[in-house]
Amino acid sequence: MKIKINGEDKTIADGLTISMLLDDLNIKKVGIAVEVNREIVPKTTHDKVLVNEGDVIEIVRMVGGG
């Protein structure tokens, strides 16, 4: 299915959860925030929320500093 991740069109397998998508993309789950269709997805639900056709996903890594 087709989705958009951080502004790029991607084709992924059907039936993936947010957690599975992060694994497929080799993204460490520590220090990130995930937004699906402009709504933050709590980390506690990453293994339950399914990615759907046409979803727009933003994955942001938290950066410290001043």
Secondary structure, DSSP 8 states (H G I E B T S, - for coil): -EEEETTEEEE--TT-BHHHHHHHTT--STTEEEEETTEEE-GGGTTT-B--TT-EEEEEE-----
